[in-house]
Amino acid sequence: MRPTRTVNTVNQVSVPDYSFIQYHGQSDGSTLHRNLVRMWTAINAQTGGRVGATVHAENGKVAGGDPAALRLLIDGEIQFYTLMGGIIGTVAPVAEVQQVPFAFSSAAQAHKVIDGPLGDFIGAEMAAKGMYLFPHGGFDNGMRQVASVARAVAAPDDLAGMRIRVPPGQLIFDTFQALGAEPVIIPANQLYDGLASGQVTAQENPLAVIEGFKLYKLLRYVSMTNHMWSGFNLMAHLPTWRRLPDDIRDTIARNVVAHVQQQRMDQATLNARLRQDLTRRGLLINDADQSAFRPRLAGVYSQWRERLGAGCWSLLEAEVGGLG
């Protein structure tokens, strides 16, 4: 039965039947934040005010960053969260398949893959861990690039000994280790300080992260390696999701699809112009020889094929071709 609605008699403002907290790890100027705010505003309007949500950029500044916020979701302390597959993989390992290096040639190809059978497979595994993965719920961040204080990266040897920040997630750590770098795990909300203090001298992220977190103030070189796709999977706390009435779930799900599609377009436009914008800020941008990196990763592909399982790996290769 639907909860009884209450009204604040002082100002006649209806209190939503269902009030949610939505976290994400990006800045409040990001296309992700803007579209999540629009999404929940639309849901509120379309449900006649029955659903309300507050959207918190940078995970509400929670200590511990993304991993801590993921635990809050699983525990039900927040109800909705967006997160990259590599970090979800610390709880549901198959989600790391989204971070397989040099698997996707473009963000558009990655969207097609995660919107299909592979996405369904990941969602089923996540449900066993208490997370509901929205079908067609993969917001975009873009292809990941290496950016450094010290030197450009044109070929794998340029990564040798480079202390590079990576997010939590074993596959991305293994990838840079195999390429000769020294990966260091730092939460996104501590990335600027990590670069400023010299804890790391490089980081790898889509161009929008360099802009959104103002990393251009510290970085000198941006190398277009396109080594991985980066996106944000929209998830709900599974018990909360299952308790919602069908009409509320339908409204949320419909808006997720619409706003994911809009955000993907917004992000593509942003990433396309940022190369010029960052050049104007004084950063030196080069195109890396991507074909030189993949042969160095044969061991990573072999290890992760076994780790993710033949079924998961086959779903990936059915879309992107043979790896390793």
C-alpha positions as a Markdown table, in Angstrom:
| # | Residue | x | y | z |
|---|---|---|---|---|
| 1 | Met | 0.0 | 0.0 | 0.0 |
| 2 | Arg | 1.2 | 3.5 | -0.8 |
| 3 | Pro | 2.4 | 5.5 | 2.2 |
| 4 | Thr | 0.2 | 8.4 | 3.3 |
| 5 | Arg | 1.4 | 11.7 | 2.1 |
| 6 | Thr | 2.0 | 14.5 | 4.5 |
| 7 | Val | 1.7 | 18.3 | 4.0 |
| 8 | Asn | 3.7 | 21.0 | 5.7 |
| 9 | Thr | 0.8 | 23.2 | 6.8 |
| 10 | Val | 3.0 | 26.3 | 7.3 |
| 11 | Asn | 3.8 | 26.7 | 3.6 |
| 12 | Gln | 1.6 | 24.0 | 2.1 |
| 13 | Val | 4.5 | 22.1 | 0.6 |
| 14 | Ser | 3.9 | 18.4 | 0.0 |
| 15 | Val | 6.4 | 16.0 | 1.5 |
| 16 | Pro | 7.3 | 13.2 | -1.0 |
| 17 | Asp | 6.1 | 9.7 | -0.3 |
| 18 | Tyr | 9.6 | 8.5 | -1.3 |
| 19 | Ser | 12.7 | 10.6 | -0.5 |
| 20 | Phe | 16.0 | 9.4 | -1.9 |
| 21 | Ile | 19.7 | 10.3 | -1.8 |
| 22 | Gln | 21.6 | 10.1 | -5.1 |
| 23 | Tyr | 25.4 | 10.2 | -5.0 |
| 24 | His | 27.9 | 10.5 | -7.8 |
| 25 | Gly | 31.7 | 11.1 | -7.8 |
| 26 | Gln | 31.9 | 14.0 | -10.3 |
| 27 | Ser | 31.9 | 17.7 | -9.8 |
| 28 | Asp | 28.7 | 19.7 | -9.6 |
| 29 | Gly | 29.6 | 21.3 | -13.0 |
| 30 | Ser | 29.7 | 18.0 | -14.8 |
| 31 | Thr | 27.3 | 16.8 | -17.4 |
| 32 | Leu | 26.6 | 13.9 | -15.1 |
| 33 | His | 25.5 | 16.1 | -12.2 |
| 34 | Arg | 23.3 | 18.3 | -14.5 |
| 35 | Asn | 21.5 | 15.4 | -16.0 |
| 36 | Leu | 21.0 | 13.6 | -12.7 |
| 37 | Val | 19.4 | 16.8 | -11.3 |
| 38 | Arg | 17.2 | 17.1 | -14.4 |
| 39 | Met | 16.3 | 13.4 | -14.2 |
| 40 | Trp | 15.1 | 13.6 | -10.6 |
| 41 | Thr | 13.3 | 16.9 | -11.2 |
| 42 | Ala | 11.4 | 15.2 | -14.1 |
| 43 | Ile | 10.6 | 12.2 | -11.9 |
| 44 | Asn | 9.3 | 14.4 | -9.2 |
| 45 | Ala | 7.0 | 16.3 | -11.7 |
| 46 | Gln | 5.8 | 13.1 | -13.4 |
| 47 | Thr | 4.9 | 11.4 | -10.1 |
| 48 | Gly | 3.0 | 14.4 | -8.9 |
| 49 | Gly | 5.5 | 15.1 | -6.2 |
| 50 | Arg | 5.4 | 11.6 | -4.8 |
| 51 | Val | 9.2 | 11.1 | -5.4 |
| 52 | Gly | 11.9 | 13.4 | -4.3 |
| 53 | Ala | 15.7 | 13.1 | -4.4 |
| 54 | Thr | 18.7 | 15.1 | -3.5 |
| 55 | Val | 21.8 | 14.8 | -5.8 |
| 56 | His | 25.2 | 15.0 | -4.1 |
| 57 | Ala | 28.3 | 15.7 | -6.3 |
| 58 | Glu | 31.6 | 14.3 | -5.3 |
| 59 | Asn | 29.8 | 11.6 | -3.2 |
| 60 | Gly | 28.8 | 14.2 | -0.7 |
| 61 | Lys | 32.5 | 14.6 | 0.3 |
| 62 | Val | 32.2 | 11.3 | 2.1 |
| 63 | Ala | 35.6 | 10.1 | 3.5 |
| 64 | Gly | 36.9 | 7.2 | 1.6 |
| 65 | Gly | 35.5 | 8.3 | -1.8 |
| 66 | Asp | 33.9 | 5.9 | -4.2 |
| 67 | Pro | 34.5 | 2.6 | -2.3 |
| 68 | Ala | 33.0 | 4.1 | 0.8 |
| 69 | Ala | 30.0 | 5.5 | -1.1 |
| 70 | Leu | 29.5 | 2.1 | -2.7 |
| 71 | Arg | 29.3 | 0.5 | 0.7 |
| 72 | Leu | 26.7 | 3.1 | 1.7 |
| 73 | Leu | 24.6 | 2.0 | -1.3 |
| 74 | Ile | 24.8 | -1.7 | -0.4 |
| 75 | Asp | 23.9 | -0.9 | 3.2 |
| 76 | Gly | 20.9 | 1.2 | 2.1 |
| 77 | Glu | 22.1 | 4.4 | 3.6 |
| 78 | Ile | 21.9 | 6.0 | 0.2 |
| 79 | Gln | 19.5 | 4.7 | -2.4 |
| 80 | Phe | 21.0 | 5.6 | -5.8 |
| 81 | Tyr | 24.5 | 5.9 | -7.0 |
| 82 | Thr | 26.5 | 6.1 | -10.2 |
| 83 | Leu | 29.9 | 4.4 | -10.4 |
| 84 | Met | 32.4 | 3.1 | -12.9 |
| 85 | Gly | 32.6 | -0.7 | -13.5 |
| 86 | Gly | 36.1 | -1.1 | -12.2 |
| 87 | Ile | 35.1 | 0.0 | -8.7 |
| 88 | Ile | 31.9 | -2.0 | -8.7 |
| 89 | Gly | 34.2 | -4.9 | -9.6 |
| 90 | Thr | 35.6 | -4.8 | -6.0 |
| 91 | Val | 32.2 | -6.2 | -5.0 |
| 92 | Ala | 30.9 | -7.8 | -8.2 |
| 93 | Pro | 34.0 | -8.8 | -10.1 |
| 94 | Val | 32.4 | -9.2 | -13.6 |
| 95 | Ala | 31.7 | -5.4 | -13.6 |
| 96 | Glu | 35.5 | -5.0 | -14.3 |
| 97 | Val | 34.8 | -6.2 | -17.8 |
| 98 | Gln | 33.9 | -2.6 | -18.6 |
| 99 | Gln | 37.5 | -1.6 | -18.0 |
| 100 | Val | 39.2 | -4.2 | -20.3 |
| 101 | Pro | 42.1 | -2.2 | -21.9 |
| 102 | Phe | 41.8 | -1.4 | -25.6 |
| 103 | Ala | 38.6 | -3.4 | -25.9 |
| 104 | Phe | 36.5 | -0.4 | -27.1 |
| 105 | Ser | 37.4 | 1.8 | -30.0 |
| 106 | Ser | 35.1 | 4.5 | -28.9 |
| 107 | Ala | 32.5 | 5.5 | -26.3 |
| 108 | Ala | 29.7 | 4.8 | -28.8 |
| 109 | Gln | 30.9 | 1.2 | -29.1 |
| 110 | Ala | 31.1 | 0.9 | -25.3 |
| 111 | His | 27.5 | 2.1 | -25.0 |
| 112 | Lys | 26.3 | -0.5 | -27.5 |
| 113 | Val | 28.0 | -3.3 | -25.6 |
| 114 | Ile | 26.9 | -2.3 | -22.1 |
| 115 | Asp | 23.3 | -1.7 | -23.3 |
| 116 | Gly | 23.2 | -5.3 | -24.6 |
| 117 | Pro | 23.6 | -8.9 | -23.3 |
| 118 | Leu | 26.9 | -8.1 | -21.5 |
| 119 | Gly | 25.1 | -5.4 | -19.5 |
| 120 | Asp | 22.3 | -7.9 | -18.6 |
| 121 | Phe | 25.0 | -10.3 | -17.4 |
| 122 | Ile | 26.7 | -7.7 | -15.2 |
| 123 | Gly | 23.3 | -6.7 | -13.8 |
| 124 | Ala | 22.5 | -10.3 | -12.7 |
| 125 | Glu | 25.8 | -10.6 | -10.9 |
| 126 | Met | 25.3 | -7.2 | -9.2 |
| 127 | Ala | 21.9 | -8.2 | -8.0 |
| 128 | Ala | 23.4 | -11.1 | -6.0 |
| 129 | Lys | 25.4 | -8.4 | -4.1 |
| 130 | Gly | 22.4 | -6.2 | -3.3 |
| 131 | Met | 22.7 | -3.7 | -6.2 |
| 132 | Tyr | 20.1 | -3.0 | -9.0 |
| 133 | Leu | 21.8 | -2.0 | -12.2 |
| 134 | Phe | 19.5 | 0.0 | -14.5 |
| 135 | Pro | 19.3 | -1.4 | -18.0 |
| 136 | His | 20.5 | 1.3 | -20.5 |
| 137 | Gly | 21.7 | 3.1 | -17.4 |
| 138 | Gly | 25.3 | 3.7 | -18.3 |
| 139 | Phe | 26.1 | 7.4 | -18.2 |
| 140 | Asp | 29.3 | 8.4 | -20.2 |
| 141 | Asn | 32.6 | 9.8 | -19.1 |
| 142 | Gly | 34.5 | 9.2 | -22.3 |
| 143 | Met | 37.7 | 7.4 | -23.3 |
| 144 | Arg | 40.5 | 7.6 | -20.8 |
| 145 | Gln | 43.8 | 9.5 | -21.6 |
| 146 | Val | 47.1 | 9.7 | -19.7 |
| 147 | Ala | 48.1 | 13.1 | -18.4 |
| 148 | Ser | 51.4 | 13.9 | -16.8 |
| 149 | Val | 53.4 | 16.5 | -15.1 |
| 150 | Ala | 56.7 | 15.3 | -16.4 |
| 151 | Arg | 56.5 | 13.9 | -19.9 |
| 152 | Ala | 54.3 | 12.9 | -22.8 |
| 153 | Val | 53.4 | 9.3 | -23.4 |
| 154 | Ala | 53.7 | 8.4 | -27.1 |
| 155 | Ala | 54.5 | 4.7 | -26.7 |
| 156 | Pro | 54.6 | 2.1 | -23.8 |
| 157 | Asp | 58.2 | 2.8 | -22.9 |
| 158 | Asp | 57.2 | 6.3 | -21.9 |
| 159 | Leu | 55.2 | 4.9 | -19.0 |
| 160 | Ala | 58.3 | 3.2 | -17.4 |
| 161 | Gly | 58.6 | 4.1 | -13.8 |
| 162 | Met | 55.8 | 6.7 | -14.0 |
| 163 | Arg | 53.9 | 7.0 | -10.7 |
| 164 | Ile | 50.3 | 7.3 | -12.0 |
| 165 | Arg | 47.1 | 7.6 | -10.1 |
| 166 | Val | 44.5 | 5.0 | -10.9 |
| 167 | Pro | 41.0 | 4.5 | -9.3 |
| 168 | Pro | 40.2 | 1.5 | -7.2 |
| 169 | Gly | 39.8 | -1.6 | -9.3 |
| 170 | Gln | 42.3 | -4.4 | -10.0 |
| 171 | Leu | 42.1 | -4.5 | -13.8 |
| 172 | Ile | 43.2 | -0.9 | -14.3 |
| 173 | Phe | 46.0 | -1.4 | -11.7 |
| 174 | Asp | 47.2 | -4.6 | -13.5 |
| 175 | Thr | 47.1 | -2.8 | -16.9 |
| 176 | Phe | 49.4 | 0.0 | -15.9 |
| 177 | Gln | 51.7 | -2.3 | -14.0 |
| 178 | Ala | 52.0 | -4.5 | -17.1 |
| 179 | Leu | 52.9 | -1.3 | -19.1 |
| 180 | Gly | 55.8 | -0.5 | -16.8 |
| 181 | Ala | 54.2 | 2.3 | -14.7 |
| 182 | Glu | 53.8 | 2.4 | -11.0 |
| 183 | Pro | 50.1 | 2.7 | -10.3 |
| 184 | Val | 48.9 | 4.3 | -7.1 |
| 185 | Ile | 45.3 | 4.1 | -6.0 |
| 186 | Ile | 43.9 | 7.4 | -4.9 |
| 187 | Pro | 40.1 | 8.3 | -4.6 |
| 188 | Ala | 38.9 | 10.9 | -7.1 |
| 189 | Asn | 38.2 | 13.5 | -4.4 |
| 190 | Gln | 41.9 | 13.3 | -3.4 |
| 191 | Leu | 43.4 | 13.3 | -7.0 |
| 192 | Tyr | 44.2 | 17.0 | -7.1 |
| 193 | Asp | 46.0 | 16.8 | -3.8 |
| 194 | Gly | 47.9 | 13.7 | -4.9 |
| 195 | Leu | 49.2 | 15.5 | -7.9 |
| 196 | Ala | 50.0 | 18.8 | -6.0 |
| 197 | Ser | 51.9 | 16.9 | -3.3 |
| 198 | Gly | 53.9 | 14.9 | -5.8 |
| 199 | Gln | 52.5 | 11.6 | -4.5 |
| 200 | Val | 51.9 | 10.9 | -8.2 |
| 201 | Thr | 53.1 | 12.6 | -11.3 |
| 202 | Ala | 50.4 | 11.5 | -13.7 |
| 203 | Gln | 46.8 | 10.4 | -13.8 |
| 204 | Glu | 44.5 | 8.8 | -16.4 |
| 205 | Asn | 41.0 | 9.9 | -17.0 |
| 206 | Pro | 38.8 | 11.4 | -19.7 |
| 207 | Leu | 39.5 | 15.0 | -20.6 |
| 208 | Ala | 36.4 | 16.1 | -18.8 |
| 209 | Val | 37.9 | 15.1 | -15.5 |
| 210 | Ile | 41.0 | 17.2 | -16.1 |
| 211 | Glu | 38.6 | 20.2 | -16.7 |
| 212 | Gly | 36.0 | 19.4 | -14.0 |
| 213 | Phe | 38.6 | 18.9 | -11.2 |
| 214 | Lys | 40.8 | 21.7 | -12.5 |
| 215 | Leu | 43.8 | 19.3 | -12.9 |
| 216 | Tyr | 45.0 | 21.5 | -15.8 |
| 217 | Lys | 46.5 | 23.8 | -13.1 |
| 218 | Leu | 49.0 | 21.0 | -12.3 |
| 219 | Leu | 49.4 | 18.9 | -15.5 |
| 220 | Arg | 51.6 | 19.7 | -18.5 |
| 221 | Tyr | 51.1 | 16.8 | -21.0 |
| 222 | Val | 48.0 | 15.0 | -22.2 |
| 223 | Ser | 48.5 | 11.9 | -24.3 |
| 224 | Met | 45.6 | 10.6 | -26.2 |
| 225 | Thr | 45.9 | 6.9 | -25.4 |
| 226 | Asn | 42.2 | 6.0 | -25.5 |
| 227 | His | 43.2 | 3.0 | -23.4 |
| 228 | Met | 39.9 | 2.4 | -21.7 |
| 229 | Trp | 36.3 | 3.5 | -21.8 |
| 230 | Ser | 35.0 | 5.2 | -18.6 |
| 231 | Gly | 31.3 | 5.4 | -17.7 |
| 232 | Phe | 29.1 | 5.6 | -14.7 |
| 233 | Asn | 26.6 | 2.8 | -14.0 |
| 234 | Leu | 23.4 | 4.0 | -12.4 |
| 235 | Met | 22.5 | 1.6 | -9.5 |
| 236 | Ala | 19.8 | 1.4 | -6.8 |
| 237 | His | 19.8 | -0.2 | -3.5 |
| 238 | Leu | 18.1 | -3.5 | -4.5 |
| 239 | Pro | 15.8 | -3.9 | -1.5 |
| 240 | Thr | 14.6 | -0.3 | -1.8 |
| 241 | Trp | 14.0 | -0.7 | -5.5 |
| 242 | Arg | 12.0 | -3.9 | -5.0 |
| 243 | Arg | 9.8 | -2.2 | -2.4 |
| 244 | Leu | 8.7 | 0.6 | -4.8 |
| 245 | Pro | 5.3 | 0.4 | -6.5 |
| 246 | Asp | 5.3 | -0.6 | -10.2 |
| 247 | Asp | 4.2 | 2.9 | -11.4 |
| 248 | Ile | 7.1 | 4.6 | -9.5 |
| 249 | Arg | 9.6 | 2.1 | -10.8 |
| 250 | Asp | 8.3 | 2.6 | -14.4 |
| 251 | Thr | 8.6 | 6.4 | -14.1 |
| 252 | Ile | 12.2 | 6.2 | -12.8 |
| 253 | Ala | 13.3 | 3.6 | -15.3 |
| 254 | Arg | 11.8 | 5.6 | -18.2 |
| 255 | Asn | 13.6 | 8.8 | -17.1 |
| 256 | Val | 16.9 | 6.9 | -16.6 |
| 257 | Val | 16.9 | 5.9 | -20.2 |
| 258 | Ala | 16.0 | 9.4 | -21.5 |
| 259 | His | 18.5 | 11.2 | -19.4 |
| 260 | Val | 21.3 | 8.8 | -20.0 |
| 261 | Gln | 20.9 | 9.3 | -23.7 |
| 262 | Gln | 21.0 | 13.1 | -23.2 |
| 263 | Gln | 24.0 | 13.0 | -21.0 |
| 264 | Arg | 25.9 | 10.8 | -23.5 |
| 265 | Met | 25.4 | 13.4 | -26.1 |
| 266 | Asp | 26.3 | 16.2 | -23.8 |
| 267 | Gln | 29.5 | 14.4 | -22.8 |
| 268 | Ala | 30.5 | 13.7 | -26.3 |
| 269 | Thr | 30.1 | 17.3 | -27.2 |
| 270 | Leu | 32.2 | 18.3 | -24.2 |
| 271 | Asn | 35.0 | 15.9 | -24.8 |
| 272 | Ala | 35.2 | 16.9 | -28.4 |
| 273 | Arg | 35.8 | 20.6 | -27.6 |
| 274 | Leu | 38.1 | 20.0 | -24.6 |
| 275 | Arg | 41.1 | 19.1 | -26.6 |
| 276 | Gln | 41.1 | 22.7 | -28.0 |
| 277 | Asp | 40.2 | 24.2 | -24.6 |
| 278 | Leu | 43.0 | 22.4 | -22.8 |
| 279 | Thr | 45.5 | 23.4 | -25.5 |
| 280 | Arg | 44.5 | 27.0 | -25.0 |
| 281 | Arg | 45.2 | 26.5 | -21.3 |
| 282 | Gly | 48.8 | 25.6 | -22.2 |
| 283 | Leu | 48.7 | 21.9 | -22.0 |
| 284 | Leu | 50.7 | 19.9 | -24.6 |
| 285 | Ile | 48.6 | 17.3 | -26.3 |
| 286 | Asn | 49.9 | 14.4 | -28.4 |
| 287 | Asp | 48.4 | 11.3 | -30.1 |
| 288 | Ala | 49.8 | 8.1 | -28.7 |
| 289 | Asp | 50.6 | 5.0 | -30.9 |
| 290 | Gln | 47.8 | 2.9 | -29.6 |
| 291 | Ser | 48.8 | -0.2 | -31.6 |
| 292 | Ala | 52.0 | -0.4 | -29.6 |
| 293 | Phe | 50.3 | -0.9 | -26.2 |
| 294 | Arg | 48.1 | -3.9 | -26.8 |
| 295 | Pro | 50.9 | -6.5 | -27.4 |
| 296 | Arg | 52.3 | -5.6 | -23.9 |
| 297 | Leu | 49.0 | -6.7 | -22.4 |
| 298 | Ala | 48.8 | -10.4 | -23.5 |
| 299 | Gly | 49.3 | -11.5 | -19.9 |
| 300 | Val | 46.6 | -9.2 | -18.6 |
| 301 | Tyr | 44.1 | -10.5 | -21.2 |
| 302 | Ser | 44.9 | -14.1 | -20.3 |
| 303 | Gln | 44.6 | -13.5 | -16.6 |
| 304 | Trp | 41.4 | -11.6 | -16.8 |
| 305 | Arg | 39.7 | -14.0 | -19.2 |
| 306 | Glu | 40.1 | -16.6 | -16.5 |
| 307 | Arg | 39.1 | -14.3 | -13.7 |
| 308 | Leu | 36.0 | -12.9 | -15.4 |
| 309 | Gly | 34.9 | -16.3 | -16.7 |
| 310 | Ala | 34.5 | -17.7 | -20.2 |
| 311 | Gly | 30.8 | -16.6 | -20.4 |
| 312 | Cys | 31.6 | -13.0 | -19.6 |
| 313 | Trp | 34.6 | -12.8 | -21.8 |
| 314 | Ser | 32.7 | -14.4 | -24.7 |
| 315 | Leu | 29.9 | -11.8 | -24.5 |
| 316 | Leu | 32.6 | -9.1 | -24.7 |
| 317 | Glu | 34.4 | -10.6 | -27.6 |
| 318 | Ala | 31.2 | -11.2 | -29.5 |
| 319 | Glu | 30.8 | -7.4 | -29.7 |
| 320 | Val | 34.4 | -6.2 | -29.9 |
| 321 | Gly | 36.3 | -9.1 | -31.6 |
| 322 | Gly | 39.1 | -11.3 | -30.2 |
| 323 | Leu | 41.3 | -9.9 | -27.5 |
| 324 | Gly | 44.8 | -11.1 | -26.5 |
